[in-house]
């Protein structure tokens, strides 16, 4: 009876240690996959409370390109997707 209890405790301890090691391996594999995959969101910028002379997408793109080129030496902006904060309208009409 005593030997069975000791073997059971050793088996549980070994299983627990193996579970910890497997978790470490899975987390490392997930981190490596995340590092290796580039998506468009890796290169996106979001600005809030920005003011422009004209709010059409081309004008916004030109102003942002000029600012990024002057400040950070970034020469190309692929596209601009203007969005609007509708939370105030949502609170009123929801």
HELIX and SHEET records of a PDB file:
HELIX    1   1 UNK A    2  UNK A   36  1                                  35    
HELIX    2   2 UNK A   40  UNK A   43  5                                   4    
HELIX    3   3 UNK A   57  UNK A   72  1                                  16    
HELIX    4   4 UNK A   87  UNK A   93  1                                   7    
END                                                                             
